[in-house]
Amino acid sequence: MNSSVLTIGLIAVAAIIALVILGVFFNFIGLWVRARLAGAPVSVLNLLAMRLRGVPVGLIVDNRITAHKAGIHLTSDQLEAHYLAGGSVEHTVLALINAAKADIHLDFNRACAIDLATKGTGKTVLEAVRTSINPKVIDCPNPASGKTYIDAVAKDGIGVRARARVTVRSNLDRFVGGATEETIIARVGEGIVTSIGSANSYKDVLENPDRISKLVLSKGLDSGSAFDILSIDIADVDIGENIGAKLQAEQAEADKRVAQAKAEVRRAAAVAVEQENIAKVAEQRARVVEAEAQVPLAVAHAFMNGNLGIMDYQRLKNLQSDTEMRTAIAGGGPGGGQAAGGGTSIQGPGR
């Protein structure tokens, strides 16, 4: 009895194991057969291990078959490792195929490095390889920045506006860690400004626009970048503002304001000196008035001491009247006649 139960249990366990194996087999049979027929076989155990690690089995097998058909031999472990690192297996395999067809040396490790380096930048390793095969054109300046021309000034002060188109090709050996398109645009823009600024006249720039591209191209602007510059073509050249005249006008206006400020300082100083002189004159007049106020006291003192007689006093009054009369006549005032009559009436008794 016990042996029968044990036998039945073993049969049940065996049946369960067989069902699991059959389930796994039928689950991967399609991929296994497809890989076997394509000449890139993958064992069922590898397929099961990939499923357990959370790797999309179909993606790995299909891309391995694609690479094998293109003559690129990759193992499933290489593709699985790149997927687990966060790379794009499909783009990497297509990039290797494109590079091989174009006779460009690109090994799997470098392709993976480029793919991981471009992650999150909106670009792919496939795009980098295609740019290496078919060069792309970059506008300088970048229209997305809101600028359509590069502004520079020749030595004669005339502004020149230029727009260039740069043809570049990806350098896969420097793509990882190399400068991007923005650096190329900045370097080309700097070269254009330098070239125009070294021209004696804006006419030289208009007559020989290729002089700009030759000078910029000779500077080796692609050094340390992810691209090789094939050509720099000046798409458009236009005349800008007369910067030199504008600057001279602004300088003249500034000089005029400085001169006006200095003149205002001198005027204020003159006004201050004038006011000081007026104050001094008023001070001296006050002293004269103060001195004149002492005269009646001196006359009274002279009377009291007997040093001044009545006739002397009368002559003094007559002298004062004559002085006032002459002052009135010289001034042409209406009181001139009265002053003269007053002088005569005072002078009569004295005689």
C-alpha positions as CSV (number, residue, x, y, z in Angstrom):
1,M,0.0,0.0,0.0
2,N,2.7,2.4,0.9
3,S,4.7,1.5,-2.1
4,S,1.7,2.2,-4.4
5,V,1.2,5.7,-2.8
6,L,4.9,6.5,-3.2
7,T,4.8,5.3,-6.8
8,I,1.7,7.5,-7.6
9,G,3.4,10.5,-5.9
10,L,6.5,10.0,-8.0
11,I,4.5,9.8,-11.1
12,A,2.6,12.9,-10.2
13,V,5.8,14.8,-9.6
14,A,7.3,13.6,-12.8
15,A,4.2,14.6,-14.7
16,I,4.3,18.1,-13.2
17,I,8.0,18.4,-14.1
18,A,7.2,17.2,-17.6
19,L,4.4,19.7,-17.9
20,V,6.7,22.5,-16.8
21,I,9.4,21.4,-19.3
22,L,6.8,21.1,-22.1
23,G,5.4,24.5,-21.1
24,V,8.8,26.1,-21.2
25,F,9.7,24.3,-24.4
26,F,6.5,25.4,-26.2
27,N,6.9,28.9,-24.8
28,F,10.4,29.3,-26.4
29,I,10.0,26.8,-29.2
30,G,9.3,29.5,-31.8
31,L,12.3,31.6,-30.8
32,W,14.5,28.5,-30.5
33,V,13.5,27.3,-34.0
34,R,13.8,30.7,-35.5
35,A,17.3,31.2,-34.1
36,R,18.4,27.7,-35.1
37,L,17.2,28.1,-38.7
38,A,18.9,31.5,-38.9
39,G,22.2,30.0,-37.9
40,A,22.3,31.9,-34.6
41,P,21.2,29.2,-32.2
42,V,20.4,29.9,-28.6
43,S,19.8,27.2,-26.1
44,V,16.5,26.8,-24.2
45,L,18.3,27.2,-20.9
46,N,19.7,30.6,-22.1
47,L,16.3,31.7,-23.1
48,L,14.9,30.6,-19.8
49,A,17.7,32.4,-17.9
50,M,17.0,35.6,-19.9
51,R,13.3,35.4,-19.1
52,L,14.1,35.0,-15.4
53,R,16.4,38.1,-15.5
54,G,13.6,40.2,-17.0
55,V,15.3,40.5,-20.4
56,P,13.0,40.6,-23.4
57,V,13.9,37.3,-25.1
58,G,12.4,38.2,-28.5
59,L,14.4,41.5,-28.7
60,I,17.7,39.8,-28.0
61,V,17.1,36.8,-30.4
62,D,15.8,38.9,-33.2
63,N,18.6,41.4,-33.1
64,R,21.2,38.6,-32.8
65,I,19.7,37.1,-35.9
66,T,19.8,40.4,-37.7
67,A,23.4,40.9,-36.9
68,H,24.3,37.4,-37.9
69,K,22.6,37.8,-41.3
70,A,24.7,41.0,-41.8
71,G,27.9,39.1,-41.1
72,I,28.3,40.5,-37.5
73,H,28.7,37.8,-35.0
74,L,27.5,38.7,-31.5
75,T,26.6,36.6,-28.6
76,S,23.4,36.7,-26.7
77,D,25.4,37.6,-23.6
78,Q,26.8,40.7,-25.2
79,L,23.3,41.9,-26.3
80,E,21.8,41.0,-22.9
81,A,24.6,42.9,-21.0
82,H,24.0,46.0,-23.1
83,Y,20.3,45.9,-22.5
84,L,20.8,45.5,-18.8
85,A,23.2,48.5,-18.9
86,G,20.3,50.7,-20.2
87,G,21.3,50.7,-23.9
88,S,19.3,50.4,-27.0
89,V,20.1,46.9,-28.5
90,E,18.2,47.6,-31.7
91,H,19.9,50.9,-32.5
92,T,23.3,49.5,-31.6
93,V,22.9,46.5,-33.9
94,L,21.6,48.7,-36.8
95,A,24.5,51.1,-36.2
96,L,27.0,48.2,-36.5
97,I,25.4,47.0,-39.7
98,N,25.4,50.5,-41.2
99,A,29.1,51.0,-40.3
100,A,30.0,47.6,-41.7
101,K,28.2,48.3,-45.0
102,A,30.0,51.7,-45.3
103,D,33.4,50.1,-44.5
104,I,33.7,52.1,-41.3
105,H,35.5,50.4,-38.4
106,L,33.2,50.3,-35.4
107,D,33.4,47.5,-32.9
108,F,30.7,46.4,-30.5
109,N,32.1,48.0,-27.4
110,R,32.5,51.4,-29.0
111,A,29.1,51.2,-30.4
112,C,27.7,50.5,-26.9
113,A,29.7,53.3,-25.5
114,I,28.3,55.8,-28.1
115,D,24.8,54.5,-27.5
116,L,25.1,55.0,-23.7
117,A,26.7,58.4,-24.2
118,T,23.8,59.6,-26.4
119,K,21.1,58.4,-24.0
120,G,18.8,61.2,-23.0
121,T,20.2,63.6,-25.5
122,G,17.6,63.0,-28.2
123,K,20.3,61.4,-30.5
124,T,21.2,57.8,-31.1
125,V,24.3,55.8,-32.1
126,L,22.5,55.0,-35.3
127,E,22.2,58.7,-36.1
128,A,25.9,59.2,-35.3
129,V,26.9,56.4,-37.7
130,R,24.6,57.7,-40.4
131,T,26.0,61.2,-40.0
132,S,29.5,59.7,-40.4
133,I,28.3,58.1,-43.7
134,N,26.2,61.0,-44.9
135,P,27.5,64.4,-43.6
136,K,24.9,66.8,-42.2
137,V,24.7,70.6,-42.5
138,I,24.5,72.8,-39.5
139,D,23.3,76.4,-39.7
140,C,25.4,79.0,-38.0
141,P,23.9,80.7,-36.0
142,N,21.4,78.2,-35.0
143,P,17.9,79.5,-35.9
144,A,16.5,77.9,-32.8
145,S,18.4,80.5,-30.7
146,G,16.4,83.3,-32.3
147,K,19.3,84.8,-34.2
148,T,19.5,84.6,-38.0
149,Y,22.8,86.4,-38.6
150,I,26.2,86.8,-37.0
151,D,27.0,90.5,-36.5
152,A,30.5,91.8,-36.8
153,V,32.3,95.1,-37.5
154,A,35.0,95.8,-40.0
155,K,37.9,98.2,-39.3
156,D,36.1,101.0,-41.1
157,G,33.3,100.8,-38.5
158,I,30.7,99.4,-40.9
159,G,28.7,96.5,-39.5
160,V,28.5,93.2,-41.6
161,R,25.9,90.5,-41.0
162,A,26.8,87.0,-42.1
163,R,25.2,83.5,-42.1
164,A,27.1,80.3,-42.7
165,R,26.4,76.7,-43.3
166,V,28.8,74.1,-41.8
167,T,29.0,70.6,-43.3
168,V,30.2,68.1,-40.6
169,R,30.7,64.4,-40.4
170,S,30.7,62.4,-37.2
171,N,34.0,61.2,-35.9
172,L,33.2,58.0,-34.2
173,D,36.6,57.8,-32.5
174,R,36.0,61.1,-30.7
175,F,32.2,60.9,-30.4
176,V,32.4,59.8,-26.7
177,G,33.6,62.8,-24.7
178,G,33.9,65.1,-27.8
179,A,32.4,68.6,-28.1
180,T,28.9,68.8,-29.5
181,E,27.2,70.7,-32.3
182,E,26.7,73.8,-30.1
183,T,30.5,74.0,-29.7
184,I,31.0,73.8,-33.4
185,I,28.5,76.6,-33.9
186,A,30.1,78.8,-31.3
187,R,33.6,78.3,-32.7
188,V,32.5,79.0,-36.3
189,G,30.7,82.2,-35.1
190,E,33.8,83.3,-33.3
191,G,35.9,82.7,-36.4
192,I,33.5,84.7,-38.6
193,V,33.6,87.6,-36.2
194,T,37.4,87.5,-36.1
195,S,37.6,87.3,-39.9
196,I,35.3,90.3,-40.5
197,G,36.9,92.3,-37.7
198,S,40.3,91.9,-39.3
199,A,39.1,93.2,-42.7
200,N,40.1,96.8,-43.5
201,S,36.7,97.6,-45.1
202,Y,33.3,96.0,-45.4
203,K,33.9,96.1,-49.1
204,D,36.6,93.5,-48.8
205,V,34.2,91.2,-47.1
206,L,31.5,91.7,-49.8
207,E,34.0,91.2,-52.6
208,N,35.6,88.0,-51.1
209,P,33.1,86.2,-48.9
210,D,35.1,83.0,-49.4
211,R,37.9,84.7,-47.5
212,I,35.9,84.2,-44.3
213,S,35.3,80.5,-44.9
214,K,38.9,79.9,-45.7
215,L,40.2,81.7,-42.7
216,V,37.7,80.0,-40.3
217,L,38.4,76.6,-41.8
218,S,42.1,77.0,-41.4
219,K,41.8,77.4,-37.6
220,G,41.0,73.7,-37.0
221,L,37.7,74.3,-35.2
222,D,36.9,70.6,-35.1
223,S,39.7,69.9,-32.7
224,G,38.5,67.9,-29.7
225,S,34.9,67.7,-31.1
226,A,32.8,64.8,-32.1
227,F,32.7,66.0,-35.7
228,D,35.0,66.6,-38.6
229,I,34.3,69.9,-40.4
230,L,34.3,69.2,-44.2
231,S,33.4,72.7,-45.4
232,I,32.2,76.1,-44.2
233,D,30.1,78.0,-46.7
234,I,28.9,81.6,-46.4
235,A,25.3,81.5,-47.2
236,D,24.5,85.2,-47.0
237,V,26.4,88.5,-46.3
238,D,24.6,91.8,-45.7
239,I,25.5,95.3,-44.6
240,G,24.5,96.3,-41.1
241,E,24.6,99.6,-39.2
242,N,27.4,102.1,-39.3
243,I,28.6,101.2,-35.9
244,G,31.7,103.5,-36.1
245,A,29.6,106.6,-36.8
246,K,27.1,105.7,-34.1
247,L,29.8,105.3,-31.6
248,Q,31.4,108.6,-32.6
249,A,28.1,110.3,-32.2
250,E,27.5,108.8,-28.8
251,Q,31.0,109.8,-27.8
252,A,30.5,113.4,-29.0
253,E,27.2,113.5,-27.1
254,A,29.0,112.3,-24.0
255,D,31.8,114.9,-24.4
256,K,29.1,117.6,-24.8
257,R,27.5,116.6,-21.6
258,V,30.8,116.6,-19.8
259,A,31.6,120.0,-21.1
260,Q,28.2,121.3,-20.1
261,A,28.7,119.9,-16.6
262,K,32.1,121.6,-16.3
263,A,30.6,124.9,-17.6
264,E,27.9,124.6,-15.0
265,V,30.5,124.1,-12.3
266,R,32.3,127.2,-13.4
267,R,29.1,129.2,-13.6
268,A,28.1,128.1,-10.1
269,A,31.6,129.1,-8.9
270,A,31.2,132.6,-10.5
271,V,27.8,133.0,-9.0
272,A,29.2,132.1,-5.6
273,V,32.1,134.6,-6.0
274,E,29.6,137.3,-7.1
275,Q,27.4,136.7,-4.0
276,E,30.5,136.9,-1.8
277,N,31.4,140.3,-3.3
278,I,27.9,141.5,-2.9
279,A,28.0,140.5,0.8
280,K,31.4,142.3,1.2
281,V,29.9,145.5,-0.4
282,A,27.0,145.3,1.9
283,E,29.3,144.9,4.8
284,Q,31.4,147.9,3.8
285,R,28.2,150.0,3.4
286,A,27.1,149.0,6.8
287,R,30.5,150.2,8.2
288,V,30.0,153.5,6.3
289,V,26.6,154.0,7.8
290,E,28.0,153.1,11.2
291,A,30.7,155.7,10.7
292,E,28.3,158.4,9.5
293,A,26.2,157.8,12.6
294,Q,29.2,158.9,14.7
295,V,29.3,162.3,12.9
296,P,26.3,164.0,14.8
297,L,27.8,162.7,18.1
298,A,31.1,164.2,17.2
299,V,29.5,167.6,16.3
300,A,27.5,167.6,19.6
301,H,30.7,166.8,21.4
302,A,32.5,169.7,19.6
303,F,29.7,172.1,20.6
304,M,29.9,171.1,24.2
305,N,33.7,171.6,24.2
306,G,33.5,174.9,22.4
307,N,35.4,173.6,19.4
308,L,32.6,174.3,17.0
309,G,30.7,177.6,16.5
310,I,27.3,178.2,15.1
311,M,28.7,179.6,11.9
312,D,30.9,176.6,11.4
313,Y,27.8,174.4,11.9
314,Q,25.9,176.5,9.3
315,R,28.7,176.1,6.8
316,L,28.7,172.4,7.4
317,K,25.0,172.2,6.7
318,N,25.4,174.3,3.6
319,L,28.1,172.0,2.4
320,Q,25.9,169.0,2.9
321,S,23.0,170.7,1.1
322,D,25.2,171.5,-1.9
323,T,26.4,167.9,-2.0
324,E,22.9,166.5,-2.0
325,M,21.9,169.0,-4.7
326,R,24.8,168.1,-7.0
327,T,24.0,164.4,-6.4
328,A,20.4,164.9,-7.3
329,I,21.3,166.9,-10.4
330,A,23.8,164.3,-11.5
331,G,21.2,161.5,-11.0
332,G,18.5,163.4,-12.9
333,G,15.9,162.7,-10.2
334,P,12.7,164.8,-9.7
335,G,14.0,166.1,-6.4
336,G,16.8,168.1,-8.0
337,G,15.1,171.5,-7.9
338,Q,14.0,171.1,-4.3
339,A,17.5,170.2,-3.3
340,A,18.8,173.2,-5.1
341,G,16.3,175.6,-3.5
342,G,17.0,174.1,-0.1
343,G,20.7,174.6,-0.7
344,T,20.1,178.3,-1.5
345,S,17.9,179.0,1.5
346,I,20.5,177.5,3.8
347,Q,23.4,179.2,2.2
348,G,21.8,182.7,2.4
349,P,22.0,183.3,6.1
350,G,25.5,182.0,6.2
351,R,26.5,184.8,3.9
